[in-house]
Amino acid sequence: MVKCFDDLEFRKLYDGVQCILEFGNSFELSIVQHGGSYGSKQGLYEIAVFENGRQKIMPGITENYDTVKGYLSKEDVTSIIKKMISMTGVSGIIT
């Protein structure tokens, strides 16, 4: 079970990496860092939340106008993982 950034296992995606966490049957959190992601040039990460396979605005995690959030440090990603656990009631599982 994933509870923080250090628990993540990344796979290759484009010229970078991605980890997808599943929270229950409905929600997924995609964490990426590659040439096209927001903040990658600074060594930072970008996330997107999916509900039932569709990208979603997630209050408290993404902004009200966007389905992705970038320029995130490892600590920021840990905070988002903890919020997802709190919102869904389950720990993340790497898919």
N, C-alpha and C positions, 0 to 999 in steps of 0.2 A: 504494500500500500504506500502510495506517495503522499508525503505530508509537507515536503519542502523541496527547494531547488536541487539540493544535493542528492535526492532520491531519484532524480530524472535520468532516463536513459535515452540519449538522442540517436536518431538515425540520419543518414545522409539525405539531404533534400537540396536539389539544384547544386549550388556552390557552397552550401552550408549544412545546417542541421534542423531537425524537427523532432519534437516529442508530442504525442497525443495522449491525453489523460481522459479516461472515461469516468464519469460520476453518475452511477446508477444507470438506468436504461435510457435516459433522455439526453443528458448533457455531456459534451466533450469540450476540452480546453486544448487548443493547439498552441504550442510554444515554438517559435521559429527564430532562427538567425541565419540569414543568407543575404546575398547581394541586393535583393529587392526589398528586404524588410526594413521597417523604420528603426533606425539606430544601429544597424549592423556595422557600419563603418566605425562606430565608437565602441564596439564590442558589447552592444546592448541587444535586448530581445524584443520580440513583438508577439502578442497573443491575440487569439480570436476565440470566441465562445460559439459553440454550435448546440442547437436544440433539435433533436430528431433529424440530424443531418443538414440543417439549415443554419447559416450564420445568423447570429442574434445580437441585438443590443442587450447588454446585461447591466442594469442599474447597479451602481456600486463597484462595477469592474470596468466596463467600457463607458465612453461618454454617450450622452443621449442622442448624438447625431452620427455615431460611427460604430461599426461592429468589430473594429480592431483597435488595439492600443499598443503603441510602440514606445521606443526609448526607455525600456524597462531594465533595471539592474537585476541581478540574481535575487536580491532582497525583495524587490518589487514583485518578482514572479512568485516568491514564497508567500508574500502577502495575498496575492491573487489566489493561489492554491488554497490557502487557509479560508478565504472568503467563499470559494466554491464549495469547500467541505461544509462550511457553516450553512450555506444556502441550500445545499442538496441533502445534507445529513449523511453523506457517505464520503469515504476517502477516495482519492483518485487511483485508478488502475491504469497502467501503461498498456496501450493497445498496439 
